[in-house]
Amino acid sequence: MKYKINPIYENRFKDLVLNIQKYFLQNQNSIHKARNELKIISYDDTQIIVKSFKVPNIFRKIYYTYVRDSKAKKSYENSIKIGSFTPNPIGYIEFYEGNLLADSYFLAEKFDYDFTIKEPIVDRDFPNREEIFIALAQFTYELHQNNILHKDYSPGNILIKKEENKYNFKIVDINRMEFKALDLNERLKNFSKLWMLDDDVKIIAIEYAKLTQENEQHCIDLAIKYSQALKRRINMKKRLKGIPVVD
């Protein structure tokens, strides 16, 4: 077993972390189940999101034991690095069988968001959607200025809470990150996984151009180019598999 707990939560949540397999199995409040599973666990009057990572096959067990850090560990370490851009991290724990990685878990305080960015992207009648897109551009600019590149910057991973006259954003699913100075191409390409209509991409690009003091039309052209390129690539893969596509 290997684990680490955020020092500010050591006294409150150590028992939960060390016994997370038991708590996770007993809890029925699953909010997502695919390759990995997310559950909400109530503990010490706190709502906690626990992410259980899929038990890897033998090759991945070896890889994540001897070559690369587990996704649970990366999620925790990245959350510490990016601070307030993500929900408060509690800790992670890894369990081993035969000296190879088996189960692993990442725990964080639940962020009571109102919606994800997916809702205003999909619903063209969503209230204040242009205002939200402008706020998203501003939030993303802050990430980029702090040398943070979320490599899975997709709609379900951007949480939003309306607070008075502003929007509070948090990013999740953060085990795949890069920390480096970003050029303009990397910055605008980061929006491509949002799968937005060109008109909506334009709203973001215009605001981003203001923030970076770059040429507005150049930012629009780059953002739309990367957005369309990703759509073409993914839709081509779907067509080859006989899956219906959405442009």
ZIFEN-V133615 format. One line per field, one symbol per residue. ss: DSSP state (@ for helix, = for strand, . for the rest). phi: phi as a letter, one per 30 degrees, with the letter a starting at -180 (. if undefined). A space follows every 10 residues. Layout:
ss->???
phi->???
This chain:
ss->.====.@@@@ @@@@@@@@.@ @@@@@@...= ===...==== ===..===== ===....@@@ @@@@@@.... @@@@@@@@@@ @@@@@...== =======..= =========. ....==@@@@ @@......@@ @@@@@@@@@@ @@@@@..=== ....@@@=== ===..===== =.....===. ...@@@@@@. .@@@...@@@ @@@@@@@@@@ @@...@@@@@ @@@@@@@@@@ @@@@@@@@@@ .......
phi->.babbeedce ddbdddddcd eddddddcdd cabbdcbcbc ccbhhbdbdc ccdedddedd eddddccbdd dddddddddd dchddbeddc lbbbcbbhic dcdbbbbbdd cddcacdddd ddcdcdehdd ddddddeddd ededdcicbd dbdcedcbcb bdbhcbcccb cbhcdcbbba dcdddddddd ddddhcdedd ededdddddd dchcdddddd ddddeddddd dddddddddd cicecbd
